[in-house]
Amino acid sequence: MNVLSQKVLRGPWVLDCKEVSRIVASDELATASAVKRFRVRLHLLICRGCKRYADQLRIIGIVARERVQSLAGDGETLMRLENAILDDAFGAAEGKR
């Protein structure tokens, strides 16, 4: 990162890498205000590392959706797969395990 980028990234109106990473990973941009989307996009224009991270997450999402659609022939299978993933990630509801 060059000196100009470092100075711009330290401005009060630019989000830091940690915040941008959190927003991008949580898909918060879909419901964010226009100002917040602008601040994230500005950061991504300046910060090569965050831009790469956002691109990688986007690609992973595309590949995962394609893979799940190819595995799940019907809606019921897809729902069971989604529930299994959520249970593994967040724990099953009380009494299920």
C-alpha positions as CSV (number, residue, x, y, z in Angstrom):
1,M,0.0,0.0,0.0
2,N,1.5,3.4,-1.0
3,V,1.6,6.5,1.2
4,L,-1.4,8.1,-0.5
5,S,-3.6,5.1,0.0
6,Q,-2.5,5.0,3.7
7,K,-3.5,8.6,4.2
8,V,-6.8,8.2,2.4
9,L,-7.7,5.0,4.3
10,R,-7.1,6.9,7.6
11,G,-9.8,9.5,6.8
12,P,-12.8,9.7,9.1
13,W,-15.2,8.8,6.3
14,V,-13.4,5.6,5.2
15,L,-14.2,2.3,6.9
16,D,-11.2,0.2,8.1
17,C,-10.3,-3.3,6.8
18,K,-11.9,-5.1,9.8
19,E,-15.3,-3.4,9.3
20,V,-15.2,-3.9,5.5
21,S,-14.4,-7.6,5.9
22,R,-17.3,-8.0,8.3
23,I,-19.7,-6.2,6.1
24,V,-18.7,-8.1,3.0
25,A,-18.7,-11.5,4.7
26,S,-22.2,-10.9,6.3
27,D,-23.7,-9.7,3.0
28,E,-24.8,-6.6,4.9
29,L,-24.4,-4.5,1.7
30,A,-27.7,-5.8,0.4
31,T,-29.6,-3.8,3.0
32,A,-27.0,-1.0,3.7
33,S,-27.7,2.6,3.1
34,A,-26.3,4.3,0.0
35,V,-23.7,6.1,2.1
36,K,-22.4,2.9,3.7
37,R,-22.3,1.1,0.3
38,F,-20.3,4.1,-1.1
39,R,-17.9,3.9,1.9
40,V,-17.3,0.2,1.4
41,R,-16.8,0.6,-2.4
42,L,-14.4,3.4,-1.8
43,H,-12.4,1.2,0.5
44,L,-12.4,-1.7,-2.0
45,L,-11.1,0.7,-4.7
46,I,-8.2,1.6,-2.4
47,C,-7.4,-1.6,-0.5
48,R,-6.2,-4.4,-2.7
49,G,-6.3,-7.0,0.2
50,C,-10.0,-6.3,0.9
51,K,-10.8,-6.3,-2.8
52,R,-9.2,-9.7,-3.1
53,Y,-11.1,-11.0,-0.1
54,A,-14.5,-9.7,-1.4
55,D,-13.8,-11.3,-4.8
56,Q,-12.9,-14.6,-3.2
57,L,-16.1,-14.6,-1.1
58,R,-18.1,-13.9,-4.2
59,I,-16.5,-16.8,-6.1
60,I,-16.9,-19.2,-3.2
61,G,-20.6,-18.2,-3.0
62,I,-21.1,-18.8,-6.8
63,V,-19.4,-22.2,-6.7
64,A,-21.2,-23.3,-3.5
65,R,-24.6,-22.4,-5.0
66,E,-23.8,-24.2,-8.2
67,R,-22.7,-27.3,-6.2
68,V,-25.7,-27.3,-3.9
69,Q,-28.1,-27.0,-6.9
70,S,-26.4,-29.9,-8.7
71,L,-26.6,-32.1,-5.6
72,A,-30.2,-31.2,-4.7
73,G,-32.6,-32.5,-7.2
74,D,-35.7,-31.2,-5.3
75,G,-36.7,-28.6,-2.8
76,E,-36.9,-31.2,0.1
77,T,-33.3,-32.4,-0.4
78,L,-32.2,-28.8,-0.5
79,M,-34.0,-27.9,2.7
80,R,-32.5,-30.9,4.5
81,L,-29.1,-29.9,3.3
82,E,-29.6,-26.3,4.4
83,N,-30.8,-27.4,7.9
84,A,-27.9,-29.8,8.3
85,I,-25.4,-27.0,7.5
86,L,-27.2,-24.6,9.9
87,D,-27.3,-27.3,12.7
88,D,-23.5,-28.0,12.2
89,A,-22.7,-24.3,12.3
90,F,-25.0,-23.1,15.1
91,G,-26.1,-26.3,16.9
92,A,-29.4,-28.1,16.7
93,A,-32.4,-26.8,18.5
94,E,-32.9,-28.1,22.0
95,G,-34.1,-31.6,22.1
96,K,-33.0,-32.5,18.6
97,R,-29.6,-33.8,19.6
